[in-house]
C-alpha cells in the first residue's frame, strides 16, 4: 500500500513539475514572439517613416532654405532633411474610393521611395505621361490592391480644399497616372500614403513656395528623441516638433498592454500547476504524519517541520522553472534561426520574429517561483501543526 501511495505521489509530483515547466516555457515563447513583433515593427517604422517631424503651428508655412540649413546643422546624427507638402485627398478609381494622404516630396526623398517600388508602369506609358504633362504618383501595395489598380492606370484625386469656380467654390480635382507601386512593410503607410513630386502637389493645390512639414531622418532609433529636444530648443516653440516614438505612441502603448495582458493570462498555467503542488504536498503531509510526529518528539520545531515542505515545494518549482526555461529558450532559438512558421502576407514579416529579453525571462521565472512558494505555505502550515502525539495516535 505504501509503495502504491509513493508511486502515486511521484506521478502527481511529475505532473506538478510539468505544469510549472509548461507555464514557464509558454510565457517565454509567447512574450519573446510578441517582443519580436514589436522590435520588427520599430525597424519597419524607422526605415519607412519620419524620424522627427517638424510642423507649422498654424498649418502650412513658407519654404525657408535658412530653416532647412539650420535643422541640418543641429547635429551630425541628422542624415537627411526633407521638405514636404502634403494634403488629404479622396482617391477615386471607377467605383472605388479611398481616403488618402497625398505627399509631395523633394527629389531626394522621391528617389528614396523609388527604392521600395516593386512594380513599375511600362516605360512607354511613363514617357507618354511625361510628354503630355500628366502628373504621376506612387501608390502603396495595400492601396493599389484595395483600389484594384495597377501601374499605368489613371486615378482621380479630389481635395477637400476648395477653389473658386464660375459657379462658386468647388473641390479641387486632378488626374494622376500610377507610375509604380511601393512596398515598405508598414501596412498603414501602404494603405494611406501616396507619393508625388512637390511640383505636382503644388499644381494640384494651386499653391507655390509652401510646406506642410519638414521630415528629418536620423542615424539610429535612439537619436530621434535627442534631436527632437535640440530642435525644440533651437526653434523656440515656433514649430511643433515630434520624434517618431511620439508619433506612434498609441501603437506601442497598445502593444505593451497586449503583452502585459498575455502575461497575466498565461501566468494562470503556473497558478493551476501550483494547485497540483499543494495537493502533492498535502498528501505527503497526510502520508508522513507519523514520521512528522516522531520528528516533533525528537525536538524538531514547528518552523523546521514547515521548512521541510517549503523546500520540497521550492525543489519542484526550481526543477520546473529550469526545465521550462531551457525548453522555451530552445524553441525561441529554433524559431529565430529557422523559418518554421510562415506568416500571411498582411503581417509585418514573412517569418516569425523572436526577441528574447533577459529581463522578461527573469520576471517570468521569479513570478513562477513566488506563486509556487505561496502555494507551498498551506501544506507547510498543516505539517507544522502536527503534534508529537497526534501522528502516533492516528497511526
C-alpha positions in Angstrom: 0.0 0.0 0.0 2.9 2.3 0.9 4.5 1.6 -2.4 1.3 2.4 -4.3 0.9 5.6 -2.4 4.5 6.7 -3.0 4.2 5.8 -6.7 1.0 7.9 -6.9 2.8 10.8 -5.2 5.7 10.6 -7.7 3.3 10.8 -10.6 1.5 13.8 -9.1 4.9 15.4 -8.4 6.0 14.8 -12.0 2.7 16.4 -13.2 3.3 19.4 -11.0 6.8 19.9 -12.3 5.5 19.5 -15.8 2.8 22.1 -15.2 5.3 24.7 -14.0 7.6 23.9 -16.9 4.7 24.3 -19.5 3.7 27.6 -17.9 7.2 29.0 -17.9 8.0 27.9 -21.5 4.7 29.1 -22.8 5.2 32.6 -21.3 8.8 32.8 -22.5 8.0 31.8 -26.1 4.8 33.9 -26.3 6.3 37.1 -24.9 9.5 36.6 -26.9 7.5 36.4 -30.1 5.4 39.5 -29.1 8.6 41.4 -28.3 9.9 40.2 -31.7 6.9 41.7 -33.5 7.3 45.0 -31.6 11.0 45.1 -32.5 10.3 44.3 -36.1 7.6 47.0 -36.3 10.0 49.5 -34.8 12.6 48.6 -37.5 9.9 48.9 -40.3 8.7 52.2 -39.0 12.3 53.5 -38.6 13.2 52.5 -42.2 9.9 53.7 -43.8 8.5 56.7 -41.8 9.6 60.0 -40.5 12.1 60.0 -37.6 11.5 63.6 -36.4 8.6 65.6 -37.8 8.6 69.4 -37.9 5.2 71.0 -38.5 4.0 74.6 -38.5 1.8 75.6 -35.6 -0.7 77.1 -38.0 -0.6 74.5 -40.7 1.2 75.5 -43.9 4.3 77.7 -43.8 6.6 79.2 -46.3 9.6 77.3 -47.7 12.7 78.6 -45.9 16.1 77.5 -47.1 17.7 79.0 -44.0 15.4 76.9 -41.8 16.4 73.7 -43.6 20.1 74.5 -43.2 19.6 75.3 -39.5 18.0 71.9 -39.0 20.7 70.1 -41.0 23.4 71.7 -38.8 21.8 70.8 -35.5 23.7 67.5 -35.1 25.9 65.1 -37.0 23.3 62.4 -36.2 21.0 64.0 -38.8 21.2 62.2 -42.1 18.6 63.9 -44.3 16.2 66.8 -44.1 13.2 66.6 -46.5 10.7 69.5 -47.1 7.2 68.0 -47.6 3.9 69.4 -48.9 1.0 67.1 -48.2 -2.8 67.2 -48.2 -5.7 64.9 -47.5 -7.4 63.6 -50.7 -10.1 61.2 -51.7 -8.7 58.9 -54.3 -11.1 57.5 -56.9 -10.8 54.8 -59.5 -14.1 53.7 -61.1 -16.4 52.9 -58.2 -13.6 52.5 -55.7 -12.8 55.4 -53.3 -10.3 55.7 -50.5 -9.3 58.5 -48.1 -5.6 59.0 -48.5 -2.7 61.4 -47.9 -1.1 62.9 -51.0 2.5 63.6 -50.1 4.6 65.9 -52.3 8.3 65.2 -51.7 11.6 66.6 -52.9 13.7 64.8 -55.5 15.9 63.2 -52.8 13.0 61.7 -50.9 11.3 60.6 -54.1 14.5 58.7 -55.0 14.3 57.0 -51.6 10.7 56.0 -52.1 11.6 54.6 -55.6 13.9 52.1 -53.9 10.8 50.5 -52.4 8.9 50.3 -55.6 8.1 46.6 -56.5 6.2 47.2 -59.7 6.6 49.9 -62.4 4.4 51.2 -65.2 5.6 50.4 -68.8 8.3 52.9 -69.9 6.2 53.9 -72.9 3.3 54.9 -70.7 5.6 56.9 -68.4 7.2 58.7 -71.4 3.8 59.4 -72.8 2.6 60.8 -69.5 5.7 63.0 -69.2 5.3 64.3 -72.7 1.7 65.1 -72.0 2.3 66.8 -68.7 0.3 64.2 -66.7 1.1 64.1 -63.0 2.4 60.8 -61.7 2.1 59.1 -58.3 3.4 56.1 -56.4 0.8 54.0 -54.5 1.3 51.6 -51.6 0.7 47.9 -52.4 -2.2 47.7 -50.0 -3.9 50.8 -51.5 -3.3 49.6 -55.1 -4.9 46.2 -54.2 -7.8 47.8 -52.4 -8.5 50.2 -55.3 -7.9 47.5 -57.9 -5.4 49.5 -59.9 -2.0 48.6 -61.5 0.9 50.7 -62.7 -0.1 52.6 -65.8 -3.8 53.1 -64.7 -5.3 56.6 -64.2 -6.8 57.7 -60.9 -8.6 60.8 -59.7 -7.6 62.8 -56.6 -10.2 65.0 -55.0 -9.1 67.6 -52.4 -11.5 68.9 -49.7 -9.7 72.2 -50.1 -12.0 74.2 -52.4 -11.2 76.5 -55.2 -13.3 79.2 -56.8 -15.2 78.3 -59.9 -17.6 80.2 -62.1 -20.5 78.8 -60.0 -18.8 79.2 -56.6 -16.5 77.1 -54.6 -15.7 73.6 -55.9 -13.4 70.8 -54.8 -10.0 70.6 -56.5 -9.8 67.6 -58.8 -6.7 66.2 -60.6 -5.9 63.1 -62.7 -2.8 61.2 -61.9 -1.1 58.2 -63.5 0.0 55.4 -61.3 3.7 55.2 -62.1 4.5 52.5 -59.6 3.5 50.5 -56.5 5.8 50.6 -53.4 6.1 48.2 -50.5 7.7 49.2 -47.2 6.4 46.5 -44.9 4.2 49.0 -43.0 0.6 48.2 -43.9 -0.8 51.5 -42.6 1.5 53.5 -44.8 1.0 51.3 -47.8 -2.8 51.7 -47.4 -3.0 55.5 -47.0 0.1 57.4 -48.2 0.5 58.4 -51.9 3.8 59.9 -53.0 4.2 62.5 -55.8 6.6 65.3 -56.7 6.3 68.6 -54.8 5.7 70.3 -58.1 2.7 68.2 -58.9 1.1 68.7 -55.5 1.7 72.4 -55.7 -0.1 72.4 -59.1 -2.9 70.4 -57.5 -3.3 72.8 -54.6 -2.5 75.8 -56.8 0.0 76.9 -54.1 3.7 77.6 -54.5 6.6 78.0 -52.1 4.8 76.5 -49.1 5.3 73.4 -46.9 3.2 71.4 -44.6 6.1 69.8 -42.7 9.8 69.0 -42.7 10.8 65.4 -42.2 14.2 64.7 -40.5 15.9 61.3 -40.8 18.5 60.4 -38.2 21.1 57.6 -37.9 19.7 55.5 -35.1 16.5 54.8 -33.3 17.9 56.4 -30.1 18.9 59.6 -31.8 15.3 60.8 -32.6 14.2 62.0 -29.1 17.6 63.8 -28.6 17.4 65.5 -32.0 13.7 66.5 -31.3 14.8 68.1 -28.0 17.6 70.0 -29.7 15.2 71.3 -32.4 12.7 72.4 -29.8 15.5 74.4 -28.0 16.8 76.0 -31.2 13.4 76.8 -32.9 12.0 78.1 -29.6 8.4 76.9 -30.0 7.8 78.3 -33.5 7.1 74.8 -34.7 5.5 71.6 -33.5 8.4 69.0 -33.3 7.8 65.3 -32.5 10.0 62.2 -32.7 8.7 59.0 -34.3 8.2 57.4 -30.8 5.7 60.2 -30.0 4.0 59.9 -33.5 3.4 56.2 -32.9 2.9 56.3 -29.1 -0.6 54.9 -29.2 0.5 51.9 -31.3 3.3 50.9 -28.9 1.2 51.5 -25.8 -1.3 49.1 -27.3 1.5 46.5 -27.9 2.7 46.8 -24.3 -0.8 46.5 -23.0 -1.3 43.3 -25.1 2.0 41.9 -23.8 1.0 42.6 -20.2 -2.4 41.1 -20.7 -0.9 38.0 -22.2 1.5 37.6 -19.3 -1.4 37.8 -16.8 -3.4 35.2 -18.8 -0.5 32.8 -19.2 0.5 33.0 -15.5 -2.7 31.1 -14.8 -1.0 28.0 -16.1 1.6 28.3 -13.3 -1.2 29.0 -10.8 -3.0 25.8 -11.9 0.3 23.9 -11.5 0.7 25.3 -8.0 -2.7 23.7 -7.0 -1.2 20.4 -8.1 1.8 21.1 -5.9 -0.5 22.0 -2.9 -2.3 18.7 -3.4 1.0 16.8 -3.7 2.4 18.3 -0.5 -0.8 17.9 1.4 -1.0 14.2 0.5 2.6 14.0 1.6 1.8 15.5 5.0 -1.0 13.0 5.5 1.2 10.1 4.5 4.1 11.2 6.6 2.2 12.3 9.7 3.6 9.5 11.9 7.2 10.4 10.8 6.5 14.1 11.5 5.2 13.3 15.0 8.4 11.3 15.7 10.5 14.3 14.5 8.5 16.6 16.7 9.0 14.2 19.6 12.7 14.2 18.9 12.8 18.0 19.3 12.1 19.4 15.8 10.4 22.8 16.0 7.2 23.7 14.1 9.2 26.1 11.8 11.7 23.3 11.0 8.9 20.9 10.0 7.2 23.6 7.9 10.5 24.4 6.2 10.8 20.8 5.0 7.7 21.2 2.9 8.6 24.7 1.7 11.9 23.3 0.5 10.0 20.5 -1.2 7.8 23.0 -3.0 10.9 25.0 -3.9 12.6 22.0 -5.4 9.5 21.3 -7.5 9.5 24.9 -8.6 13.2 25.1 -9.4 13.1 21.9 -11.5 10.0 23.0 -13.4 11.4 26.6 -14.0 14.8 25.4 -15.2 13.2 22.8 -17.4 10.6 25.2 -18.8 13.1 28.0 -19.3 15.5 25.6 -21.1 12.9 24.2 -23.4 11.4 27.7 -24.0 14.7 29.2 -24.9 15.4 26.3 -27.2 12.2 26.9 -29.0 12.9 30.6 -29.3 16.4 29.8 -30.8 14.8 27.4 -33.3 12.1 29.9 -34.3 14.7 32.7 -34.8 17.1 30.6 -36.8 14.7 28.5 -38.9 11.5 29.7 -40.7 9.4 27.0 -39.0 6.2 29.1 -39.2 5.2 31.1 -42.3 3.1 34.1 -41.7 0.4 35.5 -44.0 1.3 38.5 -46.2 -0.6 41.1 -44.2 1.8 40.6 -41.3 5.0 42.7 -40.9 7.3 39.9 -41.8 7.1 36.5 -43.6 8.7 34.5 -40.8 8.2 34.6 -37.1 10.4 37.3 -35.4 11.7 36.4 -31.9 13.5 38.7 -29.4 14.5 37.1 -26.1 14.7 39.7 -23.4 16.7 38.6 -20.3 14.7 40.9 -18.1 11.4 39.4 -19.2 12.7 35.9 -18.5 13.9 36.9 -15.1 10.4 38.3 -14.3 8.7 35.1 -15.6 10.9 32.8 -13.5 10.6 35.0 -10.4 6.8 35.1 -10.8 6.6 31.3 -11.1 8.8 30.8 -8.1 6.8 33.2 -5.9 3.5 31.5 -7.0 4.7 28.0 -6.2 6.2 29.1 -2.8 2.9 30.8 -1.9 1.2 27.5 -2.7 3.6 25.5 -0.6 2.8 27.6 2.5 -0.6 25.9 3.1 0.7 22.3 3.3 3.8 23.6 5.2 1.5 25.2 7.9 -0.5 21.9 8.1 2.7 19.9 8.6 3.9 22.3 11.3 0.6 21.8 13.2 1.2 18.1 13.7 1.9 17.4 17.4 4.3 14.8 18.8 1.4 12.5 19.9 -1.0 13.1 17.0 0.6 11.1 14.4 1.4 8.2 16.7 -2.2 8.1 18.0 -3.7 8.2 14.4 -1.1 5.8 13.2 
